[in-house]
Amino acid sequence: MEQLLVWTDDLSVGIEEIDRQHKELVNILNELHEAITQRRASSACVAILDKLIEYTRVHFTVEESLFRILGYPGYGPHHQEHEKLIEQIVGFQRKIKDENSNVTFELLHFLRGWLTHHILGTDKAYVPFLLSKGVERKLSTKTFWKFW
């Protein structure tokens, strides 16, 4: 099945954990695309959309926590972009549930466009700051127990 969005190195911000989370968002978006393309029941599509919203919130929390801890000067506008997206998705979700309408390709294309634009622009812009504050590109193999 053709994917709506294919992960490429162009989408990588170069920080392994953030890239892993972005890849998961892409996977869920492709899962939603596949469900719509296969004309699965509306309830299945809504469940995947719920999963996408929940994971998006988790990802945003991770990014914003780093920003607050490290004092990222672009936190405010970045946070506003996140909040606006959540409001937009919840609006789509409400419309789907309240009006019993289907998850549409319009929603998918909106999400694909938003995600690629956000990663390529807003997210890549914070990388130099995070790296300058000691964030490592690769996940550390250290665990809590190794500190004892």
N, C-alpha and C positions, 0 to 999 in steps of 0.2 A: 504494500500500500504506500502511495506517495505521501511524504510527510509535508505538513504545512510549513515547518521551519526546520532546517537542517543545521545542526551545530557545526560551526567551522571555527578554525583558529582565530578568524577575524573577530568573533564574538568574545574571545577570551580576554579577561582583564589582567591575567597573569598572576592572580592570587588563587591558589588551588581551591580553597574552601568556597570562595565566592563563585568561582567557575563551576564547582560541583553543584552549588545551589542553582545557578543559572541553567545548567544542563537539566536539572530536575524540572524546572519551570518549563523548559522547552519540551521535555518528555511528556509532561501533563498536558500541555497545549496540543501536542501531536496526538495524544490519547483522546482528547476531546474532538479533534478534527476527524480522527478515525471513527469515532462513535457517530458523529453527524453524517459522515460519508456513507457509513453502513446503515444509516437510517434506524439506529437503535432507538429504543423507547425514550421518550422525553425524560423520564425519571432517571435513566442511566446517564444521560447528558447532564442533567442537573446535578447528579451526584459527583460527576467528574468536575464540573464547574465549582462545586463546593470544595472539592479537594484542591483545586487550583487557587481558590481564594484563601484557603487556610494556609497552604504552603507559601503563598505570596506574603501573607502576614508574617510568617515565621522568618522568611528571608529578609523582609524589611526590618524586622526587629534586630536581626543579627547585624545588618549594615549600620543601622542607626545607633546601636549600642557601641560599635566601634567608633563611630563619629563622635559620640558624646564623651567617651572615655579618652579619646585622643585629641579632642578639641578641634575637630574638622571645621574650618570656617564656612564651608558650603552646606553645613547641616540644615539650616532653615529651609532654603529653597529645595534641597533634595527631599527633605521630609514632606514638604508641601506637594511635590510631585507624587510621592508615595500615597499620601492621603487622597489626592485627587483621583488616582487610579482606583484605589479601593472603593471610593464613592461611586465611580463610574461602573465598576464591575457589580457592586451591590445593586445599583440601579438596574442594570441588565437582568440580574438575578431576580429582583423583585418583579420586574415586568414579566419575566418568564413564568414565575410562580403565580402571581396574581392574575395575569391575563391568560394563563394556560397556553402561552405561545411557545414556540420551539426555540432552542438554541440555534442561532443562525450562522451562516458563513460571514455575515457582516460583523458579528461579535468576534469570530475567529480572526478575521483580517485586522480588526481594530487591535486585538491583543497582540498579534504578531508584530504589527507596526509599532505599537507602544514598546514592547519588550526590546526589539532590535534597536530602536531609536534611543531608548533609555540606557541600554548597555553600552552602545557605541559612543554615546555622547556623555550623559551625566555620570554613569558609573566609571567609565575610563578616566574621567577628569579627576576622580578622587584617588586614583592609584598612586601617583607620585607622592601625595601627602601621606598616605598610609605607610608606604615603604619608607619614607623619611622618618617616620615615628617608630620604626622597628617591626612593623608587620612583615612576616616572612612569606615569601611566595609559596613555599611548600608547607604542607602540614607537618607539624612537629611530631616526632615519635615519642616524645616525652610523655609520661603519665604522672599523675599525682603521686603515685607510690614511689617513683624514682627520686622524688625530692626528699624522702625520709631516710 
